[in-house]
Amino acid sequence: MAGEGAPRPLDELRVIELTSERCALAGKLLADMGADVIVVEPPSGSPMRDYEPFAADESDPEGALWWWHYNTSKRSVVIDLDTDEGAHDFQRLVGTADVVFEAEPLGRLGALGLDWNQLGGLAAETSDTAGDAGRNERLVWVSITHNGRERPDPPATDLTVLAEGGPVWSCGYDDHSIAPVRGGGNQGLQMACHYAVATLMAALMWREDSGRGQLIDVSMLGAANATCEFATYFWLNQQVDVQRQTGRHALPQLSEPTQVRCADGRWLNTGVPPRRGPEFAALAGWVAELGLTDECPYTELLALGEDYEQIDVLHLAADPLGAEVFGAGRDTINFLAERLGAHELFVGLQSLGLACGIVYSPEEMLADEHVVARGFPVEIDHDGTAVTYPGAPYQFSATPWHATRAPRLGEHQGLLTD
C-alpha cells in the first residue's frame, strides 16, 4: 500500500463534518481517499468516543474502537456552536470548504444561523443579493436525517431505521416463530452514508460546469427502503410479501436451504447451484477428478443439465425435469460436503464459477489468502504501534487509498486560527 505522501483521489477536497454516527462513515470514505475532512466536535467530544468496545482502558475516550474505525484520516477541532465565538469559527471553516456533512436534528442549525439556508449557495438570479457575502456558493451541503428535511425527524437508531425501512422484514430464519433479525454492522447508518457519498460525487461533477454547489437531502428511511432487495418491489408490483429465509434471498415462496455442514464440521453457504449447461459440466468434471463419479447418485441428472442454456429458478414448478436437474446440482454439492472440508469445498466451487461462502469468523476472514492477497487488512500507525484495520474494498492504480489513525479530541485546533 502506498505511503502517506502518495497522491490520493480526493486530495483537493475539503469537507467539514459535524460529528454524528449518522454521517461518520461518509466522512471516513472521503478522508481515506484523500479529502481533508475536519470533524467538528463539541467541547465534551463526539458521543462516539464513549461507545464500546475500547482498546484498553474504558475511561479513555481516545480508545473507543468505534471512534477509531469511523474517523480514520480525519482532523479534529472542538467548537461550541451555541456560543458566538463557536458560531463564528464554524462559519469561517465552512467558508473554506467544498462540502459539509451534517446529521443534526432539524431546526437546530437554522436556529443558530448555521444551516444551508444561511451559509450555502444561492440561486444564480439572487447570487449578488446584498448581505449574502458570507455565503459559499460553491458549497455542497449534505444533510442526513431520518425522513428528509421536509418531513418530521423523529428519534431513530440503526435498529429502528432498519425495522421501519424494511430490511429487518427480510432477515431471519425459515422458522417464522423466531423474530426477524437485525443485520449487524450499523447497516441502517451505512446505507444512508453510501447514498450520501454517491450523490455528493454527482453534485461535485455538476459543480465543475455550473460553478455552484447545492443541497443534498438524504433520508435514512428512504435509503433503507431502497436497499431491502426484492421486498419493496414485490409489494409495489404484485402486492405480495416476501418471506424471510435462513441465509438466502427473501422471496414470496420458500426456496431450498443453502447451509451445509462439511466433513470437517465447518459450515458453508452453497449459494445458487448450477443453472447453466457449462456449470453442470464443470461440477460433473470435478466429481470425476475427485474419483467420486461411481459414488455420486446424481451424475445422470448432471449430464442432462449440460443441455440447458439456463434453468429459470423462479419458475421451477412449470418445468418438473428442470426442477429435478436443478435439485441434482445442489444435491451434488451436499454430496461433496460430506466428503470435503469447508475450505476445500469453498475453493473448489469458486474455481468452477459457482458462488458459495465459507462461514468465517472475523479473524479468519482477515487471514483468508484471497483477502490477504488483495491487501485488505492494513496496518495503521498509532504513535509507534501498528494496529490492524479492515482496508478498502477497491484499489486505485494511480492514486492509492491510504488511511491514518483517527484524531484525538481537538488535535488540530490550530486550524481555527490559521
URWO-V107086 format. One record per backbone hydrogen bond with DSSP energy under -0.5 kcal/mol. NH is the residue of the N-H (numbers start at 1). CO is the residue of the C=O. If there is no record, write none. Layout:
nh = [NH NH]
co = [CO CO]
//
This chain:
nh = [6 9 10 11 13 15 16 17 17 18 18 19 19 23 24 27 28 29 30 31 32 33 33 34 35 36 37 38 38 39 39 40 40 41 41 45 49 50 51 55 60 61 63 64 65 66 66 67 68 69 70 71 72 73 74 75 77 79 79 81 83 87 88 89 90 91 92 93 94 95 96 96 97 98 99 100 101 102 108 111 112 112 113 114 118 119 120 126 127 129 132 135 136 137 139 140 141 141 142 142 143 143 144 145 145 151 161 162 163 164 165 166 168 169 170 170 171 172 176 178 181 189 190 191 192 193 194 195 196 197 198 199 200 201 202 203 204 205 206 207 208 209 209 210 211 213 216 217 218 218 220 220 221 223 224 225 226 227 228 231 234 235 236 237 238 239 239 240 243 245 245 247 248 251 251 260 262 262 263 263 265 268 269 270 270 273 277 279 280 281 282 283 284 285 286 287 288 289 290 291 292 296 299 302 303 304 305 306 306 307 308 311 313 315 316 318 319 323 324 325 326 327 328 329 330 331 332 333 334 335 336 337 338 339 340 345 346 347 348 349 350 351 352 352 353 354 355 357 359 360 365 366 367 368 368 372 373 374 375 376 378 380 380 382 383 385 386 387 389 391 402 405 407 411 412 413 415 416 417 418]
co = [3 399 33 8 10 36 99 15 38 16 101 17 40 20 20 23 24 25 26 27 28 29 30 31 30 13 35 15 36 37 75 17 38 39 77 42 46 47 48 63 57 59 60 61 53 51 53 48 64 65 66 67 69 404 71 37 39 41 77 79 80 83 84 85 86 87 88 89 90 91 92 93 94 14 14 140 16 142 105 107 108 109 110 109 115 115 116 123 124 126 129 132 119 135 136 98 139 214 100 140 141 216 102 143 218 148 157 158 159 160 161 162 162 166 166 167 168 170 174 175 171 186 186 187 188 189 190 191 192 193 194 195 196 197 198 199 200 201 202 203 204 205 206 206 207 137 141 215 143 216 145 218 146 219 220 221 222 224 225 228 230 231 232 233 234 234 235 234 251 170 248 172 245 243 249 268 260 266 337 340 262 260 357 258 268 271 308 276 276 277 278 279 280 281 282 283 284 285 286 288 287 292 296 298 299 300 301 302 303 304 305 275 311 312 313 315 316 319 320 321 322 323 324 325 326 327 328 329 330 331 332 333 334 336 336 341 342 343 344 345 346 347 348 349 350 349 353 269 267 358 361 362 363 364 365 368 369 370 372 371 389 378 387 385 381 382 384 380 378 376 32 381 71 408 76 410 412 413 414 414]
//
